[in-house]
């Protein structure tokens, strides 16, 4: 019985270590907030020097992650949602 308990304990510890590694290294494919901002600026045809009031927020669900990006250019307010893994522009708006 002691052998069985040790075997179960080893399996549980190995599973926890594997889960920790996946969690720690799973974010290596993320683009990051600077790249997300650059994608939004390029789509808007602007440079970082041409915008003000930049606000970047990271959002995440169990199945996806994205950046909510807002900035102003002159009198125009721009909003973007950029996928953190695919670099896809999920949505954009300008007022």
N, C-alpha and C positions, 0 to 999 in steps of 0.2 A: 504494500500500500504506500510506503514511503517513496518508493521509486516512481509510482504513478503521480504522486503529489509533486515531486521534483520535476517530472516531465511536463506536467501541466504548467507549473510555474515558469519553466524555461520557455515554453511556447508562448505564454502570456507576455513575458519580458521581451522576447524577440518580436512579437507583434507590435508592442508599444514602441520599440526602437525603430522598426520599419515605418510605422505611422509617423513618428517624429521626423525621420529623414525625408519622407514624402512631403510633409508639411514644410519643413525647412528649405528644401531644395525645389519644391514645386513652383515657387514664385519666380524661378530664374527666367521664365519665359515672359514675364510681365514687361511692359514697355516703360512704365514709370511716368510720373507726372510731367517731366520736362519734355519727353517725346510726345506725350498726348497734347500738350500745349502747342508744340511745333506743328503737329498735324492740323490742329484747328486753325492756327495762324496761316499756314500755307493754303488751306481751303478758303479762307477769307481773303487771301491775297494781301496779307499784312505781315509786318515784321514786329518783333517784340517792342521796338522803339516807338511804334505807331499806336500802341494800345495802352490803356490805363485801367486801373481798378480790376486787375486780374484776380480771380478767385477760382481755386481748383479744389474740388472735394472728391475723395475716393469713396466709391460705393461698392458693396460686395454682397452677393447672395451665395448660397451654396453652389450654384451652377454658373455664375458669371461675375465679372468684375468690370467696372468702368470708371471713367473720370467725368465728373460734371465740371465743365469749364465755362466761366463767364468772364467777359471783358468788354471794355468800351473802346470805341474808335470814333472820335469826334462826338457826334450826337447819336451814334448807333450802338445799341446794346446787343452783344452777340452771346449766344448760348450754344454749347456743344456738349454732346455725350459721345465719348470715345471709348471703344472696347479696349480693355487693358491687356488683352492677349493677342487679338487679331489686328489691332490698329484701325479697325473699321470705324467710320463715323456712323454712329447709331442714330443720331438726330442732330439737327442744327436749326437755329432760328436767329433772325436779326430783326430788331425793332427800331 
